[in-house]
Amino acid sequence: MSGVAASKRVLETRGLTKSFGGVLALGGLDIAIEPNEILGLIGPNGSGKTTFFNVVTGIYGADEGTIAFNGADITRASPQAIYRAGIARTFQRSRLSLSLSIFDNIMIGNHKRLTQGLWFNLMRRGAFRREFEENYETARALVEIFDPPLAKRMLEPVAGLPMIDRRRIEICRALISAPLLLLLDEPSAGMTHDETNQLMGDILEVRNRIENLAIIIVEHEMGVIERITNRCVVLNFGRKIAGGSFREIATDPQVQEAYLGMQ
Amino acid sequence: MWRKPDTPTSLLPGLAALVLLTGYLIALLWVEEQTTVIALLALAIAAAVAAKFLRLTAPVARSFAAHEDALAGFAVAGVIVIVAVFHDDHFAVLLVDTVLLYAVATLGLNIQFGYAGVLNFAGASFFGIGAYTAAVINGNTGIPSLVVLLIGGGMAAVIGLALLLPVLRTRGHYAALVTIAFAILLKTFLEVNNALGGPQGLQVKGMRIFGWSFNDSIELGKNFELSFYLNYFVLSLLLVVAAFVIVRRLERSWVGLNLDALRLDETAAACFGIDIVRWKAVAFLLGNFLIGVAGALYGMMGSFVAPNNYTFADSLILVSMVLLGGMGSTWGMFLGVIIVIVVPEKLQAIEEYRFLLYAGMVILVLLFRPEGLLPRPVRSYFSGWKPQR
């Protein structure tokens, strides 16, 4: 039965369509990803990669089509509900809260696992302190996987950190709530080649420690895509023009045409 | 200078700062002659600049971060000393009470401006709603005055609900405009409403707890009489301590983190499950509640309310206190309130030009120290808390 097959998929979109005014950003996109898979989403600028993330996470509503997450329909769900269901993301232009500490930024990502009641937060300070200390240790241990020295600076503001550390913290913020699907939007943007390589090593390392984590990564650096993805989907003008392993798509004439503009 | 990494931060710099401030405020309240007042104010500015150049501010800040609870206790002691010195001076004690109650109001306003980023330019209106509530209830019922304070806060929060929907639906400047419109509407409503005394306003009966009338002087023996404003001082002090504890805990909790997250980036906050509407509403209602409670007691203390005391201009004065002290800075609120309330009272010569002075100070602060005179420090959830490793 197709229902059984579908439930094995972490995310499955069917005919996903979104346009802004007259511009078609997504034109009937079918994308699926399975547990433990790392899917690369590539394509020229303006091909709809970030829009795809924004529609999946509920920032934009889809015009047509459906999004299923773990077999449940989330097409019309709010960003909050989608996060609670288990999808976390990073942003292309790093969106950390620069005046807050590393710990605070990571805790923003842990929202669904923190006790949010006003009474608990204001009056039950003993219980709050225990919850705080447990979460501090969890966050510290997560940062330590990425960068041990950074784990000693958890209470410092993010504003003073270099780009690679900010990226690491953004990824920690997305991972702290143990999502089933992680959406990485150009994690290498603004970093040097070496930094990018380091960060990808970190991501693979973390992925090996977390079971069943599926990742969709948008990336322009083909070296990164080749190194870490199992499978790729190529977009152009909001449509899927190719799919398969990196080798397959790299030799696909349609892909070469999209990137190099050959006639 | 080399410092052993694990040296515990000393309490002394913070304590010294509090002692100096207490002494300074006593001197400022004491002097009458205008040239002496001006000299004292100039001294304060010079001392602040000198402290900055001699790098004395950093140890004080560290000391406050590590020993905040103890230093808050010393601050309370300092206020008590000031009032003890001026125990029979109505004017000075009233001034201290006023500072404390405005501190409660700005702590509330700070939840809205500083944490949630909800701009409220109707602070004085909510203050006035508290005062009017006290006038009506004390005049017509026998409800205990302490309960009236809570009702005053409750009324401010409930009437604020009417504003909540437009404030949540609009953003930034438009939300600010909604609150400005509300401030102007409320003043007009009070002026034309005869049941609430019209433009002349209403008398407010004083505070009364278990037959103890706050408006009677306290006589100890035959020749020793204390200002009746001392009654209000005790209650104002309790109120400011309670408000401080609540706001401090709010900031140092997941709720405070939610508010910061949605103020700094609503989209990212939504992507991490933070319910924008819920937390903006909590901040707006809680802030107005504190402002209303302060207004209710202020009304009873002044024994009179009129629409002219709660105009848009008064709301701007409240906002200037928040801006001077530093948005989101709990301690900064006290400094902002002291500067805005005490300076014009002592500097009688500038009375007419008060607003010019506020405007000038706010512009200078925004230009040269945009985070306020006492910028908000990075959040620590428990004062002096250090990670185990």
Interface residues (C-beta under 8 A of the other chain):
Chain A: T57 G58 I59 S78 P79 Q80 Y83 R84 A88 R89 F91 R95 S97 L98 S99 L100 S101 D104 M107 I108 G109 H111 K112 L114 T115 Q116 L118 N121 L122 R125 F128 R129 F132 Y136 R140 M154 L155 E156 P157 R173 S177
Chain B: I246 R249 L250 S253 W254 V255 L257 N258 D260 A261 L264 D265 T267 A268 A269 A270 C271 F272 G273 I274 D275 V282 V378 R379 S380 Y381 F382 P387 R389
